[in-house]
């Protein structure tokens, strides 16, 4: 009987240790979540505004130019509410042109800490060239204010239209400003450019601005405007 009680006491002691460790782990995860998501409570999930918009959050996976996961507790596409509402109107406009098409969003709100990681990953590229692809975290990106989107258009099956260059492609073939040149050399086809033009047409209908070096990147406002309107996401 004594041996039985000894084993029982030992069992409960071990169980208690594991329970305490589990509790501490959950607390740490919760604290980490609060820290990383500071400011996200003022944002909206795009699919809560418009569930027809498709999302493939690239930095929540390893399917990105860094080949590793960067968002560990961000699993939805967040934006400023007014930006999300404009994107929803762009989706409706696209549907009015092609009912089987949909916007497919790759990135929206991005913490400054992730911006820094991206910047550092490209440290072999001179700063002047690097800023064409990743905004310097010292000045911040419109993404860091939840007012920019990286996106494309997909068909009814969720397959992205062929833009002639992939998302996060740093080659000049991804630059909108060089499309005419690449058309002449036949490295881009008329279909590639038409698909890009459709994306630009849809986004510009709601005053989103495309940048010259990324066919997928659109700002809702300029960097000067977002600094006045919103708080940067650390």
Secondary structure, DSSP 8 states (H G I E B T S, - for coil): -HHHHHHHHHHHHHHHHHHHHHHHHHHHHHHHHHHHTTTGGGSEEHHHH-TTSEE--GGGSS-STTSS---SS--S-EE-HHHHHHHHHHHHHHHHH-TT-EEEEEE----HHHHHHHHHHTTTS-HHHHTTTS--TTT--GGGGT-EEEEEEE-TTS-B---SS-TT--SGGG-GGGHHHHHHTTSS-HHHHHHHHHHHHHHHTTT-EEETTEEEEEESS-HHHHHHHS----
